[in-house]
């Protein structure tokens, strides 16, 4: 009887010891708070959710600030018919590294880093092998997607994020987090085509159609490359801002037919950021031989143009999608070197719904940046 009790106690002790080891090896799930949309109204409010554990190649980031992009507006309102709720938006994220996985080699605790529109890819397809992972068919969006572990991805309108080191970039020393944020989407979106199509050299003549978040970065970056930059708009109301604030060389109103005729066949490229249906003929006529019309606006209806305008000058209509991680690093360094600073309006999280409403009306010059770290994310 005594022996049996000893054996049973020994088994129990072993089980308890084993369970303690298992419990000790399991990290507690972290909770964090963000501001999420629950339905297509797009209204954002506090939402507490679980972060995945920091894996071997993951970085835990404490969010400092996050830019507000038109894509955020489309996603929270389900404009593209693919939204999943609750959804925490935000993909121009700057934060501080507070924990790194055992195999992380690029970052250390305390680094100021950025996260853009993507947090995952397949790593084996042709785009991934060519370091243009933004064209991977299995890419994982920073929010409104599902990560490899099955957890929904949530964006930068939150206190913390866990991101694979491949999709994290260092913010150059001396660059403020608020200035870095818009470069992680808007900035790299215009830098990528200029780089890829060999349009970085000085002396080129470029046009920017649409002076919103992406368009204003186009003016700033093209000017920093030494280009002669013309803003092309449907009205005269942004002339002073384009030329006196952003430094554009010329301002062209598209309805001014006489002026349009004066500059036909003179542009090396035109970056078209307008996200609504519009004719392309006018812009094609402005391009010189081998000129490129680069489409940046997301438009879900067919575009139209007269083919002789394309054929007669061996012109190209093309488009690119955000930028690679390599290009994101490049644009950050470029803007630091050239002292390129975007026009931003810094707001607290409790203002974010008003900011989104203003963004829908194009009432921002030119990028909202949410001060996440300085905001109270939870209601009383």
Beta strands, then each sheet from edge to edge (+ up, - down):
strand 1: 30-37
strand 2: 44-51
strand 3: 58-68
strand 4: 93-100
strand 5: 112-115
strand 6: 118-120
strand 7: 140-141
strand 8: 160-164
strand 9: 169-170
strand 10: 205-209
strand 11: 228-233
strand 12: 250-253
strand 13: 267-272
strand 14: 287-295
strand 15: 316-319
strand 16: 344-347
strand 17: 367-370
sheet 1: 1+ 2-
sheet 2: 8+ 3- 4+ 5- 9+
sheet 3: 8+ 3- 17+ 16+
sheet 4: 6+ 7-
sheet 5: 12+ 11+ 10+ 13+ 14+ 15+
end
